[in-house]
Amino acid sequence: MNAPSKIGPNSIIQTVAALEEHFGKTEAEAILKRTGQGHWIGNLPTEMTEESKFHSLVTALEKEIGDNKTASILEESGRRTAAYLLRVRIPGFFQKILRLLPAGPAFSLFLFAISKNAWTFAGSGEFSYTTGKNPEITVRVTHPGTPVVGNFYLGTFEALLEELVNPNTAITPTIKQQNGSILCTYRCRI
């Protein structure tokens, strides 16, 4: 039997933080308790965590607060994760290099670098990208879940590309169920 795929703890940490920002700490904790996710209160992960735990949180939130609010919270969670990555994980010298490059080469170099550690957010899924005039980022989520999870990746990529490639980056997402997985395609205007 294979070990469960793991993803970074910020998927959960930042989702709970975004939930608290949106609803306030007291109501966020009440939501977590009502959805069977109360174990996260005061007990957020500090290391790589099983992707199933993130998907369980997302599914529980969607059932409790609906698709639109969950999508908004996940997009904010993704943006918060991007801020963490910029502060802690992406070396400053690499950030400076990217900012000096024109948008196209910066995008290509950045996505190449991301692809080397894609397992930290894709878990058991797949990550790919294209470059050129209409670049795209694709995340195929293979763990059973709900399409709203694609908003987490949207927020993350949008914030990182705005900061490192072009502040006017715009992403058009297409998130859909396909052959037992969730296909998230992000068409980027850089």
C-alpha atoms as one frame of an Amber mdcrd trajectory, in Angstrom:
protein
   0.000   0.000   0.000   1.331   3.442  -0.910   1.786   6.116   1.722  -0.760
   8.942   1.487   0.371  11.919  -0.585   1.219  14.994   1.422   0.988  18.731
   0.763   2.233  21.823   2.553   0.578  22.764   5.839  -0.283  26.253   4.558
  -3.198  24.744   2.656  -4.894  24.240   6.027  -3.227  27.007   8.063  -4.171
  29.746   5.606  -7.657  28.375   4.939  -8.444  28.532   8.647  -6.913  32.051
   8.804  -9.014  33.191   5.819 -12.118  31.660   7.421 -11.391  33.615  10.616
 -10.833  36.826   8.651 -14.117  36.385   6.791 -16.337  35.318   9.698 -14.427
  36.397  12.797 -12.647  33.977  15.121 -15.702  32.931  17.165 -17.929  32.123
  14.168 -15.035  30.479  12.274 -14.459  28.159  15.220 -18.194  27.419  15.381
 -18.167  26.552  11.669 -15.185  24.255  12.148 -16.924  22.507  15.052 -20.228
  22.118  13.146 -18.428  20.593  10.176 -16.414  18.074  12.156 -13.233  20.072
  11.586 -12.925  21.434  15.127  -9.693  19.484  15.646  -7.905  22.307  13.755
  -8.731  24.888  16.438  -5.443  25.653  18.186  -3.919  22.607  16.499  -2.844
  23.618  12.988  -0.308  21.445  11.169   3.359  22.435  11.307   4.716  20.079
   8.676   3.658  18.383   5.461   0.168  16.978   5.923  -1.935  14.352   4.166
  -3.747  15.954   1.246  -6.937  14.161   2.327  -7.110  16.437   5.383  -7.133
  19.576   3.207  -9.753  18.130   0.851 -11.873  17.071   3.824 -11.738  20.641
   5.191 -12.685  22.120   1.799 -15.577  19.693   1.314 -16.875  20.355   4.835
 -16.726  24.131   4.332 -18.503  23.949   1.001 -21.357  21.931   2.524 -21.666
  24.363   5.445 -21.198  27.816   3.883 -21.783  27.173   0.173 -19.733  27.243
  -2.981 -19.310  31.024  -3.370 -18.139  31.745   0.181 -15.839  28.716   0.141
 -14.382  29.819  -3.205 -13.707  33.291  -1.792 -12.088  31.878   1.348  -9.915
  29.497  -0.683  -8.789  32.260  -3.024  -7.781  34.330   0.007  -6.093  31.266
   1.493  -4.099  30.901  -1.723  -3.060  34.562  -1.595  -1.981  34.128   2.029
   0.008  31.043   1.038   1.711  33.051  -1.708   2.672  35.732   0.830   4.187
  33.036   3.032   6.131  31.584   0.090   7.482  35.030  -0.800   8.526  35.658
   2.811   9.974  32.262   3.660  10.394  29.836   0.754  11.339  31.692  -2.433
  14.908  33.011  -2.106  15.194  36.796  -2.246  17.881  36.752  -4.939  15.627
  34.621  -7.162  12.747  37.059  -6.621  15.019  39.961  -7.644  16.119  38.162
 -10.809  12.519  37.446 -11.812  11.488  41.070 -11.294  14.290  42.249 -13.590
  13.247  39.995 -16.464  10.538  40.748 -19.039   7.227  39.051 -18.159   7.528
  36.121 -20.621  10.974  34.905 -19.524  10.149  35.605 -15.858   6.999  33.459
 -16.174   8.945  30.620 -17.843  11.750  30.644 -15.277   9.379  30.894 -12.327
   7.097  28.071 -13.497  10.131  25.907 -14.265  11.290  26.436 -10.664   7.794
  25.704  -9.294   7.589  22.488 -11.299  10.548  21.087  -9.336   8.529  21.286
  -6.083   4.999  20.903  -7.446   4.382  17.853  -5.251   4.230  20.195  -2.246
   0.886  21.566  -3.459  -0.319  19.068  -6.063  -0.006  16.062  -3.763  -1.037
  12.988  -5.741  -2.134  15.228  -8.614  -0.290  16.612 -11.608   1.155  20.021
 -12.437   2.058  21.369 -15.859   2.366  24.662 -17.683   2.801  26.125 -21.134
   4.640  29.278 -22.128   4.294  31.659 -25.028   1.712  34.253 -25.964  -1.128
  32.685 -23.927   0.590  30.758 -21.134  -1.402  28.326 -19.032  -0.911  26.619
 -15.703  -2.677  23.313 -15.134  -3.252  21.438 -11.898  -5.030  18.092 -12.077
  -6.335  17.197  -8.630  -6.603  13.418  -8.486  -7.565  13.106  -4.808 -11.347
  12.899  -4.474 -12.619  16.366  -3.729 -14.739  19.194  -4.964 -13.947  21.618
  -7.818 -14.083  24.631  -5.476 -10.553  23.600  -4.358  -9.258  25.108  -7.613
  -9.752  28.554  -6.092  -6.899  27.872  -3.666  -4.493  27.437  -6.578  -5.997
  30.431  -8.385  -5.261  32.731  -5.424  -1.754  31.351  -5.017  -0.731  31.643
  -8.661  -2.368  35.033  -9.121  -0.578  36.551  -6.118   2.801  35.034  -7.011
   2.623  36.122 -10.653   1.479  39.640  -9.708   4.435  39.958  -7.354   7.167
  38.274  -9.396   6.187  38.507 -13.085   3.806  41.404 -13.740   1.615  43.342
 -11.276  -1.110  43.454 -13.937  -1.304  39.682 -14.324  -4.841  38.412 -14.878
  -5.851  34.771 -14.738  -8.940  33.245 -16.269  -9.667  29.965 -14.483 -11.486
  26.951 -15.853 -12.168  24.430 -13.099 -14.140  21.280 -13.872 -14.608  17.615
 -13.046 -13.020  15.417 -15.679 -12.528  11.652 -15.676 -12.656  11.273 -11.912
 -10.359  14.207 -11.209 -10.588  17.980 -11.016  -8.926  19.770 -13.904  -7.866
  23.331 -13.051  -6.635  25.370 -15.993  -5.420  28.911 -15.460  -5.008  30.979
 -18.624  -2.617  33.783 -17.787  -2.422  37.264 -19.250   1.005  38.518 -18.221
